[in-house]
Amino acid sequence: MADLIHKTAAELAAVVASGEASAVEVAQAHLNRIGAVDGAVHAFLHVDTDGALAAAAAVDAKRAAGDKLGPLAGVPLGLKDVMCMKDIPTTCGSKILEGWRPPYDATVTARLKAAGIVILGKTNMDEFAMGSSTEHSAYGPTHNPWDLERIPGGSGGGSSACLAAFEAPLSIGTDTGGSIRQPAAVTATVGVKPTYGAVSRYGLIALASSLDQAGPCARTVLDAAMLHQVIAGYDPHDSTSLTDPVADMVSAAGTRDLTGMKIGVVKELGGEGYQSGVRQRFTEALEILSGLGAEIIEVSCPHFDYALAAYYLILPSECSSNLAKFDGMRYGVRAGDDGESSVEQVMARTRAAGFGEEVTRRIILGTYALSAGYYDAYYGSAQKIRTLIQRDFDDAFARVDVLVSPTAPTTAFKLGEKLDDPLAMYLNDIATIPANLAGTPGMSLPIGLAPEDNLPVGIQIMAPARKDERMYAVGGALEAALLARWGAPILTQARAL
Amino acid sequence: MSETPKISADDVAHLASLARIDIPADRLGYYAEQLEVILGAVAKVSEVAGDDVPATSHPQPLTNVFREDIVQPSLTAQQALSGAPSVEDERFRVPRILDEEQ
């Protein structure tokens, strides 16, 4: 069957359910696409051809037996390499885990398998999810399908690029400071960071435990909603997992009228430092939202100006502690064990050989911030700012239903452009970080191309904690209005690979 | 914290030893320079919050999430050891931990 790879996940599920094409045919079409274009894109670190075809065959057998199929059964997906998958190489983009095969599935992985979703392989990422470009992957960067010389965002650049390159209609990302949303913005795809605790972190290799959250990535709001529904929900293996029932994201994504919806524009996220084409498309999106019946209100969140500074103390502090377990003793690579050296020496050699520069930088920074004498001034103060940012969100959500901003200050920059300037790289996440600090949900949705460079721009939609369905309502309505205006999905304008 | 702290190569060497990362001597200055720049940019965190603002360590107010103390299925020893760089007698084999005279 022609053109399976350009279908949405919802369409592919219907194709499989109706028997128009088998799940094996769908999987094979995507594996063929990966074979054809991934040499140029490098979205995947590992392609599990046999496993994918076996999972697809199992869906076909289930259908043949007359069993009921899940709503996404037979739909292929790219899994970010931060998620453990039993017996499948899981590196987290790091040399220190090269060759490691987890003895268990992450809860997200297990839920995908149980839903009949076909996992094609593991997607590329910045090492241990530290970065905004995938250039910190130990296995080389991923290239943006819109322009192969440019970054696909990060850390989940493999998960965004595989969607934009039509290698998979769905992927899983994780978002600690924007690693789902910023890659979505720069590739014209949809990425959702759910409320903290909505999706289990069990088997997600931790970067910063109080900030990390896994979520769905897709090419449409409906597809993201369907995937959200599969992976969300209480998990006793994660002590921070929310016990709330999962709201109906799929119905919310069908919203087309926003009458009565109050949308707050965050004054602090926009203006200076934001590219002119980004601001232009964002302003147009506000006009469209207004045309759909929403009331647009400017709100101020004054402490957002301190979010980046607080984040770059809290994240390194948590990561320096979380990454202590990678010491070459129980799993992964061990270096410099000559039979003479002490365990400390071998650990230090292993970590020097196994960690890249950005990981080393953040561990050193976190070690400093947690040192005696500096703890109160740095980590303690950053935690207070976290409180102030939560209060800013509370005040804003007392006035409006959702908040919006540009997702990222610029379109995709060139590979190599910011590699030697960590601070410039960190600024990519300036608009996405507040939601991580507060534990609130955020979505990025494509709203067009910046006129000056013809590269994608994303809008960020933020909702109160545990109100993720509001993002799907606003996103679904905005997406439909934009589609009507464009006449075709935005990704049809991407450079043909 | 109005002035940015100065970070020397020796400071980085000390931090690297605490963090168990064997950074080559000729790279210490490079990291020191960058650390100083980053600390300069984040030092403003101490400007804004007074003593009356409580700290937030976690976005959800959860405390002491326990389960019943009942044995659950878990990994076998063989599975748990499957990724180890070195194994002996169903245990992780590690380099010497104590000096010989200890």
Chai-1 contact restraints between the chains, C-beta under 6 A:
chainA,res_idxA,chainB,res_idxB,connection_type,confidence,min_distance_angstrom,max_distance_angstrom,comment,restraint_id
A,W100,B,G83,contact,1.0,0.0,6.0,A-B,restraint_1
A,P103,B,L75,contact,1.0,0.0,6.0,A-B,restraint_2
A,P103,B,Q79,contact,1.0,0.0,6.0,A-B,restraint_3
A,P103,B,S82,contact,1.0,0.0,6.0,A-B,restraint_4
A,Y196,B,P59,contact,1.0,0.0,6.0,A-B,restraint_5
A,G197,B,Q60,contact,1.0,0.0,6.0,A-B,restraint_6
A,S210,B,H58,contact,1.0,0.0,6.0,A-B,restraint_7
A,S239,B,V65,contact,1.0,0.0,6.0,A-B,restraint_8
A,Y306,B,V48,contact,1.0,0.0,6.0,A-B,restraint_9
A,A309,B,V42,contact,1.0,0.0,6.0,A-B,restraint_10
A,A309,B,K44,contact,1.0,0.0,6.0,A-B,restraint_11
A,A309,B,V45,contact,1.0,0.0,6.0,A-B,restraint_12
A,A310,B,V45,contact,1.0,0.0,6.0,A-B,restraint_13
A,Y312,B,V42,contact,1.0,0.0,6.0,A-B,restraint_14
A,L313,B,V42,contact,1.0,0.0,6.0,A-B,restraint_15
A,M329,B,F92,contact,1.0,0.0,6.0,A-B,restraint_16
A,M329,B,V94,contact,1.0,0.0,6.0,A-B,restraint_17
A,R330,B,A84,contact,1.0,0.0,6.0,A-B,restraint_18
A,R330,B,F92,contact,1.0,0.0,6.0,A-B,restraint_19
A,Y331,B,G83,contact,1.0,0.0,6.0,A-B,restraint_20
A,R334,B,P85,contact,1.0,0.0,6.0,A-B,restraint_21
A,D337,B,P95,contact,1.0,0.0,6.0,A-B,restraint_22
A,S341,B,P95,contact,1.0,0.0,6.0,A-B,restraint_23
A,S342,B,R96,contact,1.0,0.0,6.0,A-B,restraint_24
A,V343,B,V94,contact,1.0,0.0,6.0,A-B,restraint_25
A,V343,B,P95,contact,1.0,0.0,6.0,A-B,restraint_26
A,V343,B,I97,contact,1.0,0.0,6.0,A-B,restraint_27
A,V346,B,P95,contact,1.0,0.0,6.0,A-B,restraint_28
A,M347,B,R20,contact,1.0,0.0,6.0,A-B,restraint_29
A,A348,B,R20,contact,1.0,0.0,6.0,A-B,restraint_30
A,A348,B,D22,contact,1.0,0.0,6.0,A-B,restraint_31
A,R349,B,D22,contact,1.0,0.0,6.0,A-B,restraint_32
A,R351,B,R20,contact,1.0,0.0,6.0,A-B,restraint_33
A,R351,B,I21,contact,1.0,0.0,6.0,A-B,restraint_34
A,A352,B,I21,contact,1.0,0.0,6.0,A-B,restraint_35
A,A352,B,D22,contact,1.0,0.0,6.0,A-B,restraint_36
A,T360,B,I21,contact,1.0,0.0,6.0,A-B,restraint_37
A,I363,B,A19,contact,1.0,0.0,6.0,A-B,restraint_38
A,I364,B,L15,contact,1.0,0.0,6.0,A-B,restraint_39
A,T367,B,L15,contact,1.0,0.0,6.0,A-B,restraint_40
A,T367,B,L18,contact,1.0,0.0,6.0,A-B,restraint_41
A,T367,B,A19,contact,1.0,0.0,6.0,A-B,restraint_42
A,Y368,B,L15,contact,1.0,0.0,6.0,A-B,restraint_43
A,A377,B,M1,contact,1.0,0.0,6.0,A-B,restraint_44
A,A377,B,S46,contact,1.0,0.0,6.0,A-B,restraint_45
A,S381,B,V45,contact,1.0,0.0,6.0,A-B,restraint_46
A,S381,B,S46,contact,1.0,0.0,6.0,A-B,restraint_47
A,A382,B,V45,contact,1.0,0.0,6.0,A-B,restraint_48
A,Q383,B,A55,contact,1.0,0.0,6.0,A-B,restraint_49
A,Q383,B,T56,contact,1.0,0.0,6.0,A-B,restraint_50
A,Q383,B,S57,contact,1.0,0.0,6.0,A-B,restraint_51
A,K384,B,A49,contact,1.0,0.0,6.0,A-B,restraint_52
A,K384,B,V53,contact,1.0,0.0,6.0,A-B,restraint_53
A,K384,B,A55,contact,1.0,0.0,6.0,A-B,restraint_54
A,I385,B,V45,contact,1.0,0.0,6.0,A-B,restraint_55
A,I385,B,A49,contact,1.0,0.0,6.0,A-B,restraint_56
A,R386,B,T56,contact,1.0,0.0,6.0,A-B,restraint_57
A,T387,B,V53,contact,1.0,0.0,6.0,A-B,restraint_58
A,T387,B,P54,contact,1.0,0.0,6.0,A-B,restraint_59
A,T387,B,T56,contact,1.0,0.0,6.0,A-B,restraint_60
A,L423,B,A41,contact,1.0,0.0,6.0,A-B,restraint_61
A,G439,B,P59,contact,1.0,0.0,6.0,A-B,restraint_62
A,G439,B,Q60,contact,1.0,0.0,6.0,A-B,restraint_63
